[in-house]
Structure formats: structure tokens, C-alpha cells
Amino acid sequence: MMHDRALAIAAKIRTELEPFCDRIEIAGSIRRKKPNVKDVEIVAIPKPYETGLFESGIATIVNKWGKVKGRIAL
């Protein structure tokens, strides 16, 4: 996909995840401004959150996504 489209997708993902992260950055070919991007790479350090029976933290967002690999479902 073209860089502009990939950047828009990555920015949307970063905005959704940012409140749950100590640090989050767009990485890979998007960061390097390649004209054709094959995948969206996000590097994140999530804030600590409870694990157990109920979702919390970053999982509340990621678990809503239809797919993490393959065609994007955002």
C-alpha cells in the first residue's frame, strides 16, 4: 500500500493504544518513509495492567480488533 495510507492506519492505531502505553512509536518502513509499505509496524511498551478473568489495559482495545494479521479490520 502507499505510504500515506499506511501512515494514516498506523496513526489511528497509535491513537487508540496510546492511553494504555508508557511509550508507543510507529516503526518499520512507515518510519523510514518508504513509498510502498507491506505492513504496519507499531512498537509499544504497555502500562502495567491486571490479567485475569476480565480484560483491562491494552487488551481492552486489542481484543476488539477482528484480525491482527492479514487484512485490517479497523
C-alpha positions in Angstrom: 0.0 0.0 0.0 1.1 3.6 -0.4 2.9 5.3 2.4 0.2 7.9 3.1 -2.5 5.2 3.6 -0.2 3.1 5.8 0.7 6.2 7.9 -3.0 7.0 8.4 -3.7 3.4 9.6 -0.7 3.5 11.9 -1.6 6.8 13.3 -5.1 5.6 14.1 -3.8 2.5 15.8 -1.3 4.6 17.8 -4.0 7.0 18.9 -6.2 4.1 20.1 -3.4 2.4 22.1 -1.6 5.5 23.4 -3.5 5.9 26.7 -2.6 2.3 27.6 1.2 2.6 26.8 4.2 4.1 28.5 5.7 4.5 25.1 4.5 3.8 21.6 6.1 4.5 18.2 5.3 3.8 14.5 8.2 1.7 13.2 9.5 -0.1 10.1 9.0 1.1 6.5 6.5 3.7 7.6 9.0 5.4 9.8 11.6 5.1 7.1 9.2 6.8 4.7 9.3 4.0 2.1 6.9 4.8 -0.8 5.4 1.2 -0.7 4.6 -0.3 2.7 3.9 -4.0 3.1 2.9 -4.0 6.8 2.1 -1.6 9.6 4.6 -1.9 12.5 4.0 -0.5 15.9 6.4 -0.8 18.8 4.8 -0.4 22.2 5.6 -0.6 25.9 2.2 -1.1 27.6 1.4 0.2 31.0 1.1 -2.5 33.6 -2.4 -3.9 33.9 -4.3 -6.7 35.7 -4.5 -10.0 34.0 -7.2 -12.5 34.9 -10.8 -13.1 34.3 -11.7 -9.6 33.0 -10.0 -7.5 30.3 -8.1 -4.5 31.3 -5.4 -2.2 29.9 -4.2 -2.5 26.4 -6.2 -5.8 26.0 -9.5 -3.9 26.1 -8.5 -2.3 22.7 -6.6 -5.1 21.0 -9.2 -7.8 21.8 -11.8 -5.7 19.9 -9.9 -6.0 16.6 -11.2 -8.6 14.2 -7.8 -9.5 13.0 -4.3 -8.6 14.0 -2.6 -10.3 11.0 -3.9 -10.2 7.4 -6.4 -7.7 6.0 -7.0 -5.0 8.5 -10.5 -4.9 10.2 -10.3 -1.4 11.7 
